[in-house]
Amino acid sequence: MKVTRMTQPATRSTPPHDPETDSPSSGAPQSLELRHLRYFVAVADAGTFTRAAERLFIAQPTLSQQIRRLEQIVGTALLHRRRDGVQLTAAGTVLLEAARDVLSTAGHAVAQARQAAGMGRPRLRFVIPADLPDSLAVQATSRLRSAAEAADVAIAWLETALDVEFSPIRQRRADAGLGWLTASARALPAGLEAMSLGEFEPDVWLPSWHQAARRGVIGLDELIGLEIIHGPRRTGPAIYDHWLQVLQGVDPRFEFTDPPFRHSLPMVLAFAATASRPAAVLTGPAVIAGPPPGVIRLPRPAGTGDMTRVCIAGHPLTADAALVWNGDLPRPLQQILFDTADGVTPPDASSPPAAARPRQDCAAQPTDGEAPGHVRTTAGSGRSLAGLCPAAS
């Protein structure tokens, strides 16, 4: 597939003549190929020619030559080349958005043509970020696979971080994803739609000798006085930035401390327990915010050492788990997302909807002889929330 543009009279700013793309004898329009756009998007996303060439599995000189050819076709520079990488020019910024749309449209067209010829199935490119609680990720992906198989749709899984604008989806590198909304769905970029799966909040771990550890709850003003281990930002920039903003509203000088180990909560807890100054560990969104009446605490995981889990009074740090997709996604693929949401958040006939249910204050105290890590349910409820709450990550 080729996109053509009519040539314009040369000006002083026009890049040097290229005999391979601009034949003076033919008078034909210059040809813009999809590979030019694909290479340009790769360089813009990678930030350097070296990283882009590695991702594309081509030689860097070849990639540089193709980008120069694209600039000759367009008639202006698209990138500022610097020692530390590349930066888009104003023209490059405009072309980048259009290039993403063209590549996405071409990909969908090829897929639809193959499907019409009986050569393939519809495909849904789905993002799963690494900062999701295991329980939520397992429920969502299992239900999504079942719904996709029933609709004869193939799923391409993409594990990458999602920022507050859900950039991989907005930029059409993916069709949909499961991530965190830190504001109203109305704040999403134009063209994106979302469906909430529930509100979550973090676990907070404190040294067992801390007074708040005995109470099972800590206020934000008290928490801000400790070193708070959380992050790193690259694993979940939307949550990191939103919660940092909330905490800096209490202390403008506050900053998180990165954990020494990303994938092991017990090791992070051991590190915090032996820190030279009092330290708390703040997980990502891990438990359903404001559990229904009767639930006091979740079970404590093994191997926590000298750290105790508490919650924050008033639920100031929350995020909505949400399925997000492009609004122009074909209806059959959107239906798979609706079926997924229904499977992850089934209605509970024994209790009112979450919106109508009063939130329990986190300051509820455990009963006598009950450790802050235990779960209790009201009589007749028939279940606890433990099976629905993801483990801390």
C-alpha positions in Angstrom: 0.0 0.0 0.0 1.3 3.4 -0.9 0.3 7.0 -0.1 1.2 9.6 -2.6 1.6 13.4 -2.4 2.1 15.9 -5.3 5.5 17.5 -5.5 5.9 21.2 -4.8 8.4 23.6 -6.4 11.7 23.3 -4.6 12.6 26.0 -2.1 15.8 26.9 -0.2 14.5 24.8 2.8 13.9 21.7 0.7 16.4 18.9 1.5 18.9 17.8 -1.1 17.7 16.1 -4.2 17.6 12.2 -4.1 17.7 10.5 -7.5 16.0 7.4 -6.1 12.9 9.1 -4.9 12.7 12.3 -7.0 13.4 11.6 -10.7 13.3 14.8 -12.7 12.6 13.0 -15.9 9.6 11.1 -14.8 7.5 14.0 -13.4 5.7 11.3 -11.2 4.7 12.1 -7.6 7.1 11.0 -4.9 6.1 7.7 -3.2 5.5 7.5 0.5 5.6 3.9 1.7 4.2 2.4 4.8 7.7 1.3 5.9 8.8 5.0 6.0 6.0 5.7 8.4 6.7 2.6 10.4 10.4 3.5 10.7 9.5 7.1 11.7 7.1 6.0 14.4 9.7 3.5 15.8 12.4 6.3 16.0 9.9 8.7 17.7 8.9 6.0 20.2 12.5 4.8 20.9 14.0 8.2 21.2 17.2 7.2 19.5 18.1 5.7 16.1 20.1 2.9 17.9 17.2 1.6 20.0 14.8 1.9 17.1 17.1 -0.1 14.8 17.4 -2.8 17.4 13.6 -3.0 17.8 13.2 -3.1 14.0 16.0 -5.6 13.5 17.7 -3.5 10.8 21.0 -1.7 10.6 21.2 1.8 12.0 22.6 3.3 8.7 19.7 1.8 6.8 17.2 3.3 9.2 18.9 6.7 9.1 18.8 6.7 5.3 15.1 5.8 5.3 14.3 8.7 7.7 16.2 11.1 5.6 14.3 9.9 2.5 11.0 10.5 4.4 12.1 14.0 5.2 12.9 14.6 1.5 9.5 13.4 0.5 7.8 15.6 3.1 10.0 18.5 2.3 11.1 19.5 5.8 13.0 18.2 8.8 11.0 15.9 11.1 13.5 15.3 13.8 16.1 17.3 15.7 19.1 15.1 16.0 21.0 15.5 19.3 23.8 13.7 21.2 21.3 12.3 23.7 18.7 11.3 21.1 16.1 12.8 18.8 13.3 15.3 19.3 10.3 15.8 17.1 10.0 19.1 15.2 6.6 20.7 14.9 6.1 19.0 11.5 7.3 15.7 13.0 4.7 16.0 15.8 1.9 16.4 13.2 3.1 13.6 11.0 3.6 11.2 14.0 -0.1 11.3 14.9 -1.2 10.9 11.3 1.3 8.0 10.8 -0.1 6.1 13.7 -3.6 6.4 12.3 -2.5 5.3 8.8 -0.6 2.3 10.1 -3.5 1.3 12.3 -6.0 1.7 9.4 -3.8 -0.3 7.1 -3.4 -3.1 9.7 -7.1 -3.3 10.2 -7.7 -3.3 6.4 -5.3 -6.2 5.9 -6.8 -8.2 8.8 -10.3 -7.7 7.5 -9.3 -8.7 4.0 -7.6 -11.9 5.3 -10.7 -12.7 7.3 -13.0 -12.2 4.3 -10.8 -14.7 2.4 -11.0 -17.1 5.3 -7.3 -16.7 6.1 -7.4 -15.5 9.6 -9.4 -14.4 12.7 -10.1 -10.9 14.0 -7.4 -9.8 16.5 -7.6 -7.8 19.7 -4.4 -6.2 20.9 -4.8 -6.0 24.6 -2.5 -4.2 27.2 -1.8 -5.8 30.6 0.5 -3.5 32.7 2.8 -5.1 35.3 1.4 -3.1 38.2 -2.0 -4.9 38.3 -2.8 -7.0 41.4 -2.4 -10.7 40.5 -6.0 -11.6 41.4 -7.5 -8.8 39.2 -5.2 -9.7 36.3 -6.0 -13.4 36.5 -9.8 -12.8 36.6 -9.7 -10.3 33.7 -7.4 -12.2 31.4 -9.2 -15.5 32.0 -12.6 -14.0 31.3 -11.2 -12.1 28.3 -9.7 -15.3 26.8 -13.0 -17.1 27.3 -15.1 -14.3 25.7 -12.6 -14.1 22.8 -12.6 -17.8 22.1 -16.4 -17.8 22.1 -16.3 -15.0 19.5 -13.5 -16.7 17.5 -11.2 -13.7 18.1 -7.4 -13.9 18.6 -5.8 -11.9 21.3 -2.3 -10.3 21.1 -1.1 -9.7 24.7 1.0 -6.6 25.3 2.8 -6.1 28.7 3.6 -2.4 29.0 3.0 0.5 31.4 -0.1 2.6 30.9 0.1 6.3 31.7 -2.8 8.6 32.7 -3.7 9.1 29.0 -3.4 5.4 28.1 -1.0 6.4 25.4 -0.5 2.9 23.8 -4.2 2.8 23.2 -4.6 6.4 22.2 -1.7 6.1 19.8 -3.3 2.9 18.3 -0.4 0.7 19.3 -3.1 -1.3 21.1 -6.8 -1.7 20.8 -7.7 -1.9 24.5 -6.3 -2.5 27.9 -6.8 -2.9 31.7 -5.4 0.0 33.7 -6.0 2.6 36.4 -8.2 5.6 36.2 -7.1 8.3 38.7 -9.8 10.8 37.7 -13.2 10.7 36.1 -13.6 8.7 32.9 -14.7 12.1 31.4 -11.1 13.2 31.7 -9.9 10.5 29.2 -8.5 11.7 25.9 -11.0 12.2 23.1 -11.8 8.9 21.3 -11.3 6.6 24.3 -14.0 4.9 26.2 -13.8 3.1 29.6 -15.7 0.8 31.9 -14.9 0.7 35.6 -14.3 -2.6 37.4 -14.2 -1.2 40.9 -12.2 1.1 43.1 -9.0 -0.1 44.7 -6.6 1.3 47.3 -3.0 0.3 48.5 -1.8 -1.6 51.4 0.4 0.2 53.9 3.0 -1.6 55.9 4.5 -0.1 59.1 7.1 -1.2 61.6 5.2 -3.3 64.2 6.4 -1.1 67.0 4.7 2.0 65.5 1.6 3.1 67.3 -0.5 3.1 64.2 0.3 -0.6 63.7 -1.6 -1.4 66.9 -4.5 0.7 65.8 -4.7 -0.8 62.3 -5.1 2.6 60.7 -2.9 5.6 60.0 -3.8 9.1 59.1 -2.2 10.8 56.1 -0.6 13.5 58.2 1.1 10.8 60.3 2.1 8.7 57.3 3.8 11.6 55.6 6.3 11.8 58.5 7.8 8.5 57.5 10.0 7.5 54.6 7.5 5.9 52.1 8.8 3.2 49.8 6.8 3.1 46.6 7.4 2.6 42.9 9.4 2.9 40.8 7.5 5.3 38.6 8.1 3.5 35.3 6.0 0.5 36.4 2.9 2.6 36.9 3.3 6.3 36.1 -0.5 7.1 36.4 -0.8 5.9 40.0 2.7 7.1 41.0 2.0 10.7 39.8 -1.5 10.9 41.2 -0.6 9.6 44.7 2.5 11.8 44.8 0.3 14.8 44.1 -2.0 13.8 47.0 0.9 13.4 49.4 2.5 16.7 48.2 -0.7 18.4 49.1 0.2 17.6 52.7 3.9 18.2 52.3 5.1 19.9 49.1 8.6 18.6 49.7 7.6 15.0 49.8 9.1 12.4 47.5 8.8 8.6 47.3 11.7 6.3 47.9 12.1 3.6 45.2 12.0 0.0 46.5 15.3 -1.9 46.3 13.5 -4.9 44.8 10.6 -4.6 42.4 9.1 -8.1 42.4 9.3 -9.3 46.0 7.1 -7.6 48.7 8.7 -9.7 51.5 12.2 -8.5 50.6 11.0 -4.9 50.4 9.3 -5.3 53.9 12.6 -6.8 55.3 14.5 -3.8 53.9 12.0 -1.4 55.4 12.1 -3.2 58.8 15.8 -2.7 59.1 16.0 0.8 57.7 18.0 3.4 59.6 14.9 5.7 59.9 11.2 4.7 60.2 9.9 3.6 56.9 6.6 2.6 55.5 5.9 0.5 52.4 3.1 1.6 50.1 1.9 -1.0 47.5 0.1 -0.3 44.3 -3.7 -0.6 44.3 -4.2 -3.9 45.9 -7.5 -4.2 47.8 -11.0 -3.1 47.1 -11.5 0.4 48.6 -14.0 0.7 51.4 -15.0 -2.9 51.9 -18.6 -3.7 52.7 -19.7 -3.8 56.4 -18.4 -6.7 58.3 -14.9 -6.9 56.7 -12.3 -5.7 59.1 -9.0 -6.8 57.6 -7.6 -9.1 55.0 -5.3 -12.1 55.8 -1.7 -11.2 56.4 0.7 -12.9 53.9 3.4 -15.0 55.3 6.9 -13.8 55.9 6.2 -10.2 56.8 8.9 -10.0 59.5 8.6 -7.0 61.8 6.1 -5.1 59.6 2.3 -4.9 60.1 -0.3 -4.0 57.4 -2.7 -1.1 58.1 -4.9 1.1 56.0 -5.1 4.8 55.6 -8.0 6.7 57.3 -10.5 8.2 54.9 -9.3 6.3 51.8 -7.3 9.3 50.3 -5.3 7.1 47.8 -7.5 5.2 45.4 -7.8 4.3 41.7 -10.4 2.7 39.5 -9.5 -0.4 37.7 -11.0 0.1 34.2 -11.2 -1.5 30.8 -10.2 1.2 28.2 -10.6 1.0 24.4 -10.7 3.1 21.3 -14.3 4.2 20.6 -14.1 3.2 16.9 -13.2 -0.4 17.8 -15.4 -2.8 15.8 -18.6 -3.7 17.7 -17.8 -7.4 18.0 -14.5 -6.6 19.7 -16.2 -4.1 22.0 -18.8 -6.8 23.0 -15.9 -9.0 24.1 -14.8 -6.3 26.5 -18.4 -5.9 27.8 -18.6 -9.7 28.4 -15.2 -9.5 30.2 -16.4 -6.8 32.5 -19.6 -8.8 33.3 -17.4 -11.8 34.2 -15.0 -9.9 36.4 -17.6 -7.9 38.3 -20.7 -10.2 38.6 -23.7 -8.6 40.3 -24.3 -9.6 43.9 -27.9 -10.2 44.6 -27.3 -10.4 48.4 -26.1 -6.8 48.7 -26.9 -3.4 47.2 -24.8 -2.0 44.3 -21.4 -0.6 45.3 -22.6 3.0 44.5 -25.5 2.6 47.0 -23.6 0.8 49.7 -22.2 2.9 52.5 -18.4 2.9 52.8 -16.9 1.6 55.9 -14.5 3.9 57.7 -11.0 2.5 57.7 -10.7 3.4 61.3 -12.8 0.4 62.4 -11.0 -1.4 65.2 -10.5 -5.2 65.5 -12.3 -7.0 68.2 -10.5 -8.1 71.4 -7.9 -10.7 70.8 -8.1 -10.3 67.0 -5.0 -9.3 65.1 -5.3 -6.6 62.5 -4.6 -9.2 59.8 -7.9 -11.2 60.2 -11.1 -11.2 58.2 -14.6 -11.2 59.7 -17.9 -11.3 57.9 -21.4 -10.3 59.0 -23.8 -13.1 59.9 -25.7 -14.2 56.8 -23.4 -12.6 54.3 -22.2 -16.1 53.3 -18.8 -14.9 52.1 -15.8 -12.7 52.9 -14.1 -10.2 50.6 -10.8 -12.1 50.8 -11.5 -14.1 47.6 -12.1 -10.9 45.6 -9.2 -8.8 46.9 -5.9 -9.1 45.0 -2.7 -9.7 46.9 -0.4 -6.8 47.5 2.1 -6.4 44.7 
